[in-house]
């Protein structure tokens, strides 16, 4: 037996006819009682009964008419940043626009609407205006079906506790469905709360950047906003992604994260080793590694680093007069005469002598592992070395060429370059807002590499915060996450909350992520680290299936009606039968096909551990001032 009462609101308001009949009866009994045709002792209770029944029936009819009038939906709403601030007074709550909590009764209404043409039952939205509801219906020219949001006429501002979003949030929606508007609302609130905000925008949305700039103007210090754009490096900051590290091997792992994947992983491992050898050598020489130096010594050869390391080693172990040692003099003479075969043209005669002395006259117990690795690289066949680092060099070359190289490998001693040099530690300590435009449309390879490297550096920063203690909350927003996702970002999604990094990712389809990560299973595994889901319009079926799986199922009632009749040749021999059957089955809380019919800026969301809400985001106009654009009252 169904526990929830069955209802079918998409019909004519027959209760109004009953209410009218009871109203006529009320007038009749009142009249006959007034003229004395009926004793007042009977007329009065009969009139009261008719009044009550008339009011009951008219209220039932009015409820049906209000539900039908709400099928007109809601038009897109534009508000100023000051207006939004009124809905965001509590810093411990997140404002998610306007809407309502999605319950089984709303699913039932949606399934019933699928059986009819909703236009046959629409009522003028003026009825809502008369009753004090929001009466701005969705224009026919807008994308999507209006009735999806209209299954509930009572709309309220939606707020959820901020702590519910610590587990990460996923925004899913097709092109132009409203992901940018949703991000603008969430980023503005993060700026207003005082979070350190990092926005990674592969496609360079001017509207979103303008909203972020306006939020910084309204709520933060003048120098809070910082921009990075590879196509316009002169207008932004210089970023050093190799500045922060606790162990030198972290830098090699960051570079490995931006390398193209290979099937067996051998080339990736060789690339990691090549970078690590150079980094360890630079650290031994007390030089700070950066992308330009790594490219120079991997592409041009390890020789300068090895020679510097050996000089320092001999100075420390053999004393200042190490050049005067007989064995060293002999080896240098042989090298200058050309008796030693050089593995590369970059190897000098002195370096050949230094290496030979190290290999033949330094005891194994006295050797340095760092120098051993450099010598191994130095002795490696040059042609083979170039082959095994073929995956690495193109990526490094992209990041170190031209103006981009000077931006990502900043020289602090360059007096002609006045752009600020920033890293994630400085951004965090200064409470800045960094907007990273990756410019993926003209150059997707470079954009993907920069985004992946930034995420790898941020993951390392999260580890430092986890080990040493965090400073302030970091809000990370990644648009078009399929362009930049890598293992460090997955680690941030998995463990970033412990390091005080709270992530919001936006994507279009599950297939985009599966292509980047190699399989749909890997994509689902990555998305499993995000606790909250906000789903805008989605046309891709696998993506729709992923979304509705998150929302779960509910009991849906189905009414089956049977009508039969029969007649015989005998006059008056006629029979008829009528039957109705109410059944219950478990169906998707939100039908998958409905996700493809959502109007712009409208969404279904699963937040706070499974709470389902239906909402719509308002558009933030960064150039509006005060209350110049009226805000619609939510009923």
Order of alpha helices (4+ residues) and beta strands (2+ residues): alpha-alpha-beta-alpha-beta-alpha-alpha-beta-beta-alpha-beta-alpha-beta-beta-alpha-alpha-alpha-alpha-alpha-alpha-alpha-alpha-alpha-alpha-beta-alpha-beta-alpha-beta-alpha-beta-alpha-alpha-beta-alpha-beta-beta-alpha-beta-beta-beta
